[in-house]
């Protein structure tokens, strides 16, 4: 006689080893045997609690495949109801129903009840947590008491992954990073690689590219292993530049594309743009081989090309990203395209793109867009408009780009004290050795020279910092050497001695 819980344990043993085919086979064979003999599978109204329970367990397995298996999950739950109407009161059925609704309705879904969230069955609590995370109720999900050790092995790393996703929704990046590390530790094969890549994505977002690169290098060794990730194991927070397909080769190829994409991001943050370009080219190749070109790969390709000074190619990449972008991503692509056009000194075209991005009320970088529009207006000779847009951008928090524009406008009006104030603000706010920081020092030294070096020691400091970071091939190099020499001479005269 078939026992549903024993069958589930057998399926979990297969799942612990990543053998999904065997797990489905075990459950399906048991379901066939447990069906009422008089009616056959799915054909009658005979009650079979055992068969209904096995259907619910099959639903738990289908749920691991995410949105792509929503129809299968719905059909399995419907079959369970047909086999035993009383199953609708069981906590695992209710938890899976809540997860299905959350996948289809998002935040509008009815959350699982308190009884389900506090059920004795840990698998039911796991699916309740998934439902709440999908319904954008991360704190309620995290409040569910559930230890990884209570769950079958195949759900333990997934629990940590979903908890990480919830912490990420709440903006708790450090907690999410740690939870993804735990998920990686509990997972194996490509599952582990994917969790490491999730962790790396957050490290990059958190400004820790060196640490991200380090763990990504370790994850690369996991590719080629026998245990392959299944498509439904991707949780909503994962950065994945392509469409996951069902075959093992496609899964591995697309996850490897993600690996190259993330490593390119890390290398770009580390100012290794040439190496980043090689990584993103391979990500693009893998996407095209195993799926379809993706928006994020095209966007990062443009960013890397911009960093390399290849603006025409960057514009082509950003235009490709714009075509691939969903509505929520379009302002990012338009913003990047506008900046690239501005770098090509095409302010009219750039302003058109930037205006489109500015008109998206939910775009989080509107102050930066305003500052870029101010730069367009400045280059077009529209000084009042440039100043107004830059002042608005400064008030909204885009301090560095707005200050650079305001400094330029003040210089054009020969308001030297005001210009110096703006450039010194850039120096204070910009990251040391960054492009904006160097420009701030260059311009501050130049303004002080135009003022007649009222403070030669400050002029020396600005000129020396700028000179140390300006290549000899740059036109600024000779100018800075001259400014430095003049300021040093004045300092020497004030001190009664000459400086070298």
C-alpha positions as CSV (number, residue, x, y, z in Angstrom):
1,X,0.0,0.0,0.0
2,X,1.3,3.4,-1.0
3,X,2.1,5.8,1.9
4,X,2.2,9.5,0.8
5,X,4.8,10.6,3.4
6,X,7.1,7.7,2.7
7,X,6.9,8.5,-1.0
8,X,7.7,12.1,-0.2
9,X,10.8,11.1,1.7
10,X,12.0,9.0,-1.2
11,X,11.5,12.0,-3.5
12,X,13.4,14.3,-1.1
13,X,16.3,11.8,-1.1
14,X,16.5,12.1,-4.9
15,X,16.1,15.9,-4.7
16,X,19.0,16.2,-2.2
17,X,21.2,14.8,-4.9
18,X,19.8,17.1,-7.6
19,X,18.0,14.2,-9.3
20,X,14.7,15.9,-10.3
21,X,13.8,13.3,-12.9
22,X,13.9,10.5,-10.3
23,X,11.9,12.6,-7.8
24,X,9.2,13.3,-10.4
25,X,9.2,9.6,-11.3
26,X,8.8,8.5,-7.7
27,X,5.9,10.8,-7.1
28,X,4.2,10.1,-10.4
29,X,4.5,6.3,-10.0
30,X,3.1,6.5,-6.5
31,X,0.3,8.7,-7.7
32,X,-0.7,6.2,-10.4
33,X,-0.7,3.4,-7.9
34,X,-2.7,5.4,-5.3
35,X,-5.4,6.3,-7.8
36,X,-8.9,4.8,-7.2
37,X,-8.9,1.7,-9.3
38,X,-12.5,2.2,-10.6
39,X,-11.9,5.6,-12.2
40,X,-8.3,5.9,-13.1
41,X,-6.2,9.0,-12.9
42,X,-8.1,12.2,-13.1
43,X,-11.4,10.7,-14.5
44,X,-13.7,10.5,-11.5
45,X,-14.9,11.8,-8.2
46,X,-13.8,8.9,-6.1
47,X,-12.1,10.1,-2.9
48,X,-8.4,9.2,-2.4
49,X,-6.7,11.1,0.4
50,X,-3.4,9.4,-0.3
51,X,-3.4,10.3,-4.0
52,X,-4.5,13.9,-3.2
53,X,-1.6,14.2,-0.7
54,X,0.9,13.0,-3.3
55,X,-0.6,15.6,-5.8
56,X,0.2,18.2,-3.2
57,X,3.8,17.0,-2.8
58,X,4.1,17.1,-6.6
59,X,2.9,20.7,-6.3
60,X,5.7,21.5,-3.9
61,X,8.1,20.2,-6.5
62,X,6.5,22.2,-9.3
63,X,6.7,25.3,-7.2
64,X,10.5,25.1,-7.3
65,X,10.3,25.9,-11.0
66,X,8.9,29.3,-10.3
67,X,6.7,31.3,-12.7
68,X,7.4,29.0,-15.6
69,X,5.6,26.1,-13.8
70,X,2.6,28.1,-12.5
71,X,0.2,26.3,-14.8
72,X,1.5,22.9,-13.7
73,X,1.2,23.9,-10.0
74,X,-2.4,25.1,-10.6
75,X,-3.3,21.9,-12.4
76,X,-1.8,19.7,-9.7
77,X,-3.6,21.5,-6.9
78,X,-6.9,21.2,-8.9
79,X,-6.3,17.4,-9.3
80,X,-5.7,17.2,-5.5
81,X,-9.0,18.9,-4.9
82,X,-10.8,16.5,-7.3
83,X,-9.3,13.5,-5.5
84,X,-10.1,14.7,-2.0
85,X,-12.1,17.9,-1.5
86,X,-11.0,18.0,2.1
87,X,-7.4,18.6,1.0
88,X,-8.2,22.3,0.8
89,X,-8.0,22.6,4.6
90,X,-4.5,21.1,4.7
91,X,-1.7,23.6,5.5
92,X,0.6,22.5,2.7
93,X,-2.2,22.9,0.1
94,X,-3.0,26.3,1.5
95,X,0.6,27.4,1.5
96,X,1.1,26.3,-2.1
97,X,-2.2,28.0,-3.1
98,X,-0.9,31.2,-1.5
99,X,2.4,30.9,-3.4
100,X,0.5,30.4,-6.7
101,X,-1.6,33.4,-6.1
102,X,1.4,35.5,-5.2
103,X,3.1,34.5,-8.4
104,X,0.1,35.6,-10.4
105,X,-1.2,38.6,-8.5
106,X,2.0,39.9,-6.7
107,X,1.3,42.4,-3.9
108,X,-2.5,42.1,-4.4
109,X,-2.4,38.4,-3.4
110,X,-4.2,37.3,-0.3
111,X,-1.4,36.4,2.2
112,X,-1.3,32.9,3.8
113,X,-3.1,32.8,7.1
114,X,-1.5,32.9,10.5
115,X,-2.3,29.2,10.9
116,X,-0.4,28.4,7.8
117,X,2.6,30.6,8.8
118,X,2.7,28.8,12.1
119,X,2.0,25.3,10.9
120,X,3.8,22.3,12.3
121,X,4.7,21.3,8.8
122,X,8.0,23.1,8.0
123,X,7.5,22.6,4.2
124,X,4.2,24.5,4.5
125,X,5.9,27.3,6.4
126,X,8.6,27.4,3.7
127,X,6.0,27.9,0.9
128,X,4.2,30.5,3.1
129,X,7.4,32.4,3.3
130,X,7.8,32.2,-0.5
131,X,4.3,33.5,-0.9
132,X,5.0,36.5,1.3
133,X,8.3,37.3,-0.3
134,X,6.6,37.2,-3.8
135,X,3.8,39.4,-2.5
136,X,6.3,42.0,-1.4
137,X,5.8,41.4,2.4
138,X,9.4,40.7,3.3
139,X,9.2,41.5,7.0
140,X,6.2,39.2,7.5
141,X,8.1,36.5,5.6
142,X,11.1,36.9,7.8
143,X,9.0,36.7,10.9
144,X,8.1,33.1,10.1
145,X,10.0,30.9,12.5
146,X,11.8,28.3,10.3
147,X,15.2,26.8,10.7
148,X,17.1,25.3,7.8
149,X,17.6,22.1,9.7
150,X,13.8,21.5,9.8
151,X,13.6,21.3,6.1
152,X,14.5,18.6,3.6
153,X,18.1,19.2,2.2
154,X,16.8,20.5,-1.2
155,X,14.9,23.3,0.5
156,X,17.5,24.4,3.0
157,X,19.6,26.6,0.7
158,X,16.4,27.9,-0.9
159,X,15.2,29.0,2.5
160,X,18.3,31.1,3.0
161,X,18.0,32.4,-0.6
162,X,14.4,33.6,0.0
163,X,15.4,35.1,3.3
164,X,18.2,36.9,1.5
165,X,15.8,38.2,-1.0
166,X,13.6,39.5,1.8
167,X,16.5,41.3,3.4
168,X,17.3,42.8,0.0
169,X,13.8,44.1,-0.4
170,X,14.1,45.7,3.0
171,X,17.4,47.4,2.0
172,X,19.5,45.3,4.4
173,X,22.3,44.6,2.0
174,X,24.8,43.2,4.5
175,X,22.3,40.8,5.9
176,X,21.4,39.6,2.4
177,X,25.0,39.1,1.5
178,X,25.5,36.9,4.6
179,X,22.4,34.9,3.8
180,X,23.5,34.3,0.3
181,X,26.8,33.0,1.6
182,X,24.9,30.6,3.9
183,X,22.8,29.5,0.9
184,X,25.9,28.8,-1.1
185,X,27.3,26.8,1.8
186,X,24.2,24.6,1.9
187,X,23.9,24.2,-1.8
188,X,26.0,22.1,-4.2
189,X,27.1,22.2,-7.8
190,X,25.6,24.9,-10.0
191,X,23.1,25.7,-7.2
192,X,26.1,26.8,-5.2
193,X,27.5,28.8,-8.1
194,X,24.2,30.7,-8.5
195,X,24.1,31.6,-4.8
196,X,27.7,32.8,-5.0
197,X,26.7,34.9,-8.0
198,X,23.8,36.4,-6.0
199,X,26.2,37.3,-3.2
200,X,28.6,38.8,-5.7
201,X,25.9,40.9,-7.3
202,X,25.1,42.5,-3.9
203,X,28.8,43.0,-3.1
204,X,29.2,44.9,-6.4
205,X,26.2,46.9,-5.6
206,X,27.7,47.6,-2.2
207,X,30.9,48.9,-3.7
208,X,33.0,45.8,-2.8
209,X,34.2,44.7,-6.3
210,X,37.4,43.1,-5.1
211,X,35.6,40.7,-2.7
212,X,33.0,40.0,-5.5
213,X,35.7,39.1,-7.9
214,X,37.3,36.8,-5.4
215,X,34.2,34.7,-4.7
216,X,33.3,34.7,-8.4
217,X,36.7,33.2,-9.2
218,X,35.8,30.4,-6.8
219,X,32.4,29.9,-8.3
220,X,33.9,29.4,-11.8
221,X,35.3,26.1,-10.6
222,X,31.8,24.8,-10.0
223,X,30.8,24.9,-13.7
224,X,31.1,21.6,-15.5
225,X,29.9,19.7,-12.4
226,X,27.2,17.0,-12.8
227,X,24.7,18.6,-10.5
228,X,22.9,21.2,-12.6
229,X,20.5,23.9,-11.6
230,X,16.9,23.6,-12.5
231,X,15.1,26.7,-14.0
232,X,12.8,27.1,-11.1
233,X,15.6,27.5,-8.7
234,X,16.1,31.1,-9.7
235,X,14.5,33.3,-7.1
236,X,13.2,36.8,-8.0
237,X,16.3,38.6,-6.8
238,X,18.7,37.0,-9.2
239,X,20.5,38.9,-11.9
240,X,20.2,36.7,-14.9
241,X,20.9,38.3,-18.3
242,X,18.9,35.7,-20.3
243,X,15.9,33.5,-20.5
244,X,16.4,30.2,-18.6
245,X,15.6,27.1,-20.7
246,X,14.7,23.7,-19.4
247,X,17.8,21.8,-20.7
248,X,20.8,21.2,-18.5
249,X,23.2,22.6,-21.2
250,X,21.2,25.8,-21.5
251,X,21.0,26.3,-17.8
252,X,24.7,26.0,-17.3
253,X,25.4,28.2,-20.4
254,X,23.1,31.0,-19.3
255,X,24.3,30.9,-15.7
256,X,27.9,31.0,-17.0
257,X,26.8,34.1,-19.0
258,X,25.6,35.6,-15.7
259,X,29.0,34.8,-14.2
260,X,30.8,36.7,-17.0
261,X,28.4,39.6,-16.7
262,X,29.0,39.9,-12.9
263,X,32.8,39.6,-13.3
264,X,32.7,42.3,-16.0
265,X,30.9,44.6,-13.5
266,X,33.4,43.9,-10.8
267,X,36.4,44.5,-13.1
268,X,34.8,47.8,-14.4
269,X,34.5,49.0,-10.8
270,X,38.1,48.1,-10.3
271,X,39.1,50.3,-13.3
272,X,40.1,47.3,-15.4
273,X,38.0,48.2,-18.4
274,X,39.9,46.1,-21.0
275,X,39.5,42.9,-18.9
276,X,35.8,43.8,-18.3
277,X,35.3,44.1,-22.0
278,X,36.5,40.6,-22.6
279,X,34.2,39.3,-19.9
280,X,31.1,41.1,-21.3
281,X,31.9,39.9,-24.8
282,X,31.9,36.3,-23.5
283,X,28.6,36.9,-21.6
284,X,27.0,38.2,-24.9
285,X,28.3,35.2,-26.8
286,X,26.9,32.7,-24.3
287,X,23.6,34.5,-24.2
288,X,23.3,34.3,-28.0
289,X,24.3,30.6,-28.0
290,X,22.0,29.4,-25.2
291,X,19.2,32.0,-25.2
292,X,18.5,35.5,-26.5
293,X,20.5,38.8,-26.1
294,X,19.6,40.5,-22.8
295,X,19.2,44.1,-21.8
296,X,21.6,44.2,-18.9
297,X,24.5,42.7,-21.0
298,X,23.9,45.3,-23.7
299,X,23.8,48.1,-21.1
300,X,27.0,47.0,-19.4
301,X,28.7,46.7,-22.8
302,X,27.9,50.3,-23.5
303,X,29.1,51.4,-20.1
304,X,32.4,49.6,-20.6
305,X,32.9,51.0,-24.1
306,X,32.2,54.5,-22.7
307,X,34.9,53.9,-20.1
308,X,37.3,52.9,-22.9
309,X,36.5,56.1,-24.8
310,X,34.8,54.2,-27.7
311,X,31.7,56.4,-27.7
312,X,30.3,55.5,-31.1
313,X,30.3,51.8,-30.2
314,X,28.9,52.7,-26.8
315,X,26.0,54.5,-28.4
316,X,25.3,51.5,-30.5
317,X,25.3,49.3,-27.4
318,X,23.0,51.6,-25.5
319,X,20.6,51.8,-28.5
320,X,20.5,48.0,-28.5
321,X,19.8,48.0,-24.7
322,X,17.0,50.4,-25.3
323,X,15.3,48.1,-27.8
324,X,15.7,45.1,-25.4
325,X,14.5,47.1,-22.3
326,X,11.2,46.6,-20.5
327,X,9.3,49.7,-19.6
328,X,10.9,49.9,-16.1
329,X,14.4,49.7,-17.6
330,X,14.0,52.2,-20.4
331,X,14.9,55.3,-18.4
332,X,18.2,53.8,-17.4
333,X,19.0,53.1,-21.1
334,X,17.9,56.6,-22.1
335,X,20.0,58.1,-19.4
336,X,23.1,56.2,-20.4
337,X,22.5,57.0,-24.1
338,X,22.1,60.7,-23.3
339,X,25.4,60.8,-21.4
340,X,27.2,58.9,-24.2
341,X,25.8,61.4,-26.8
342,X,26.9,64.3,-24.5
343,X,30.4,62.8,-24.4
344,X,30.3,62.9,-28.2
345,X,29.5,66.6,-27.9
346,X,26.0,66.0,-29.4
347,X,24.1,68.0,-26.8
348,X,20.8,68.4,-28.8
349,X,20.4,64.7,-29.2
350,X,21.6,64.0,-25.7
351,X,19.0,66.4,-24.2
352,X,16.2,64.7,-26.1
353,X,17.1,61.3,-24.5
354,X,17.7,62.9,-21.1
355,X,14.3,64.6,-21.2
356,X,12.6,61.2,-21.7
357,X,14.4,59.8,-18.7
358,X,13.5,62.9,-16.6
359,X,9.8,62.4,-17.4
360,X,9.8,59.0,-15.7
361,X,8.6,59.9,-12.2
362,X,9.9,56.6,-10.6
363,X,13.4,56.8,-12.0
364,X,15.7,57.1,-9.0
365,X,18.4,59.1,-10.7
366,X,16.4,62.2,-11.7
367,X,18.8,64.6,-9.9
368,X,21.7,63.2,-12.0
369,X,19.6,63.6,-15.2
370,X,18.9,67.2,-14.3
371,X,22.6,67.8,-13.9
372,X,23.3,66.2,-17.3
373,X,20.5,68.4,-18.9
374,X,22.2,71.4,-17.3
375,X,25.5,70.3,-19.0
376,X,23.6,70.1,-22.3
377,X,22.2,73.6,-21.8
378,X,25.6,74.9,-20.9
379,X,27.2,73.5,-24.1
380,X,24.3,75.0,-26.1
381,X,25.1,78.4,-24.6
382,X,21.8,78.6,-22.6
383,X,23.4,79.9,-19.4
384,X,20.3,80.8,-17.4
385,X,18.7,77.4,-18.1
386,X,21.9,75.6,-17.3
387,X,22.2,77.4,-14.0
388,X,18.6,76.8,-13.0
389,X,18.8,73.1,-13.8
390,X,22.1,72.7,-12.0
391,X,20.8,74.4,-8.9
392,X,17.8,72.1,-8.9
393,X,20.0,69.1,-9.3
394,X,22.3,70.3,-6.5
395,X,19.3,70.8,-4.2
396,X,18.1,67.3,-5.0
397,X,21.4,65.7,-4.2
398,X,23.4,65.4,-7.4
399,X,26.2,67.4,-5.8
400,X,29.2,66.6,-8.0
401,X,27.8,66.9,-11.5
402,X,25.7,69.9,-10.6
403,X,28.7,71.7,-9.0
404,X,30.8,71.1,-12.1
405,X,28.2,72.8,-14.2
406,X,27.7,75.7,-11.7
407,X,31.4,76.2,-11.6
408,X,31.5,76.4,-15.4
409,X,28.7,78.9,-15.5
410,X,30.3,81.0,-12.8
411,X,33.5,81.1,-14.7
412,X,31.8,82.3,-17.8
413,X,30.3,85.1,-15.8
414,X,33.8,85.7,-14.3
415,X,32.4,85.1,-10.8
416,X,35.7,83.6,-9.6
417,X,34.9,83.3,-5.9
418,X,31.7,81.5,-6.6
419,X,33.4,79.2,-9.2
420,X,36.1,78.3,-6.7
421,X,33.4,77.4,-4.1
422,X,31.8,75.0,-6.5
423,X,35.0,73.3,-7.6
424,X,36.2,72.9,-4.0
425,X,32.9,71.3,-3.2
426,X,33.6,68.8,-6.0
427,X,37.0,68.0,-4.4
428,X,35.4,67.4,-1.0
429,X,32.6,65.2,-2.3
430,X,34.2,63.2,-5.1
431,X,36.1,59.9,-4.5
432,X,39.8,60.5,-4.3
433,X,41.6,59.9,-7.6
434,X,38.3,59.8,-9.5
435,X,37.8,61.7,-12.7
436,X,35.6,64.3,-11.0
437,X,38.1,64.7,-8.2
438,X,40.9,65.4,-10.6
439,X,38.8,67.9,-12.6
440,X,37.9,69.7,-9.3
441,X,41.6,70.1,-8.4
442,X,42.5,71.2,-12.0
443,X,39.7,73.8,-12.1
444,X,40.3,75.0,-8.5
445,X,44.0,75.6,-9.3
446,X,43.1,77.4,-12.5
447,X,40.6,79.7,-10.8
448,X,43.1,80.6,-8.1
449,X,45.6,81.5,-10.8
450,X,43.0,83.8,-12.4
451,X,42.5,85.4,-9.0
452,X,46.2,86.1,-8.8
453,X,47.0,83.4,-6.2
454,X,45.5,85.0,-3.1
455,X,46.3,81.7,-1.2
456,X,49.4,80.2,-3.0
457,X,49.6,77.3,-0.5
458,X,46.1,76.1,-1.4
459,X,46.9,76.6,-5.1
460,X,50.0,74.4,-4.8
461,X,47.9,71.7,-3.1
462,X,45.3,71.7,-5.8
463,X,47.8,71.9,-8.6
464,X,50.0,69.1,-7.2
465,X,47.1,66.8,-6.6
466,X,45.9,67.3,-10.1
467,X,49.4,67.0,-11.6
468,X,50.0,63.7,-9.9
469,X,46.9,62.3,-11.6
470,X,47.2,63.9,-15.0
471,X,49.1,62.1,-17.7
472,X,51.9,63.9,-19.6
473,X,49.9,63.5,-22.9
474,X,47.0,65.6,-21.4
475,X,47.0,69.3,-22.3
476,X,46.4,70.0,-18.6
477,X,49.8,68.6,-17.7
478,X,51.8,71.6,-19.0
479,X,49.3,74.1,-17.6
480,X,49.4,72.5,-14.2
481,X,53.2,72.5,-14.2
482,X,53.1,76.3,-14.9
483,X,50.5,76.9,-12.2
484,X,52.5,74.9,-9.7
485,X,55.7,76.8,-10.4
486,X,54.1,80.2,-10.2
487,X,52.3,79.3,-6.9
488,X,55.5,77.8,-5.4
489,X,57.4,81.0,-6.4
490,X,54.8,83.1,-4.5
491,X,55.0,80.9,-1.5
492,X,58.8,81.1,-1.5
493,X,58.6,84.9,-1.7
494,X,56.2,85.0,1.2
495,X,58.5,82.7,3.3
496,X,61.7,84.4,2.3
497,X,62.9,81.3,0.5
498,X,62.3,79.5,-2.8
499,X,60.7,76.1,-3.2
500,X,61.9,73.4,-5.6
